[in-house]
Amino acid sequence: MEQSTDSNEGDDDFSPEKRLEAPNHRLIEAGIATIPDMETLRECVAYENAHQNRTPILKRLDRKAAELREAEEECCLNQQRRSVFPFVG
């Protein structure tokens, strides 16, 4: 059976509800840790605000946003370095 190309994007199908309504804290932490991008993070924040509004979860989502921003900045800096010095590292 042939798989679609969308199957490689498994995290995109992992809804905010599944990430944040897990039966225990460790699964919620794992759901937050595996958020791949800012769009998904925003969806999770909106879901949490609308349904539970738990301060510890919102704080963890805020830390994840900082991690994603830092990774994005690092990626942009690396791309700039490659374009300026294409033969270095």
C-alpha angles and dihedrals in degrees: 000000000000120000122219120241089243091069089080089066097066095148090060089064092050101099125213088248092057091046097048106030098059118142094247141029095250092058091049089051090050090049091053094043091056096052101128103196147008094262092058090044091053090051090052093049091049091048093049092048092049099044116022109001092199110176096212091052092047090050090051090049089051090053090049089052089054090050092050092048091049092049091048092050091048091050091050092049091050091050091050091050091051092050093049096039105024095173097050124092 
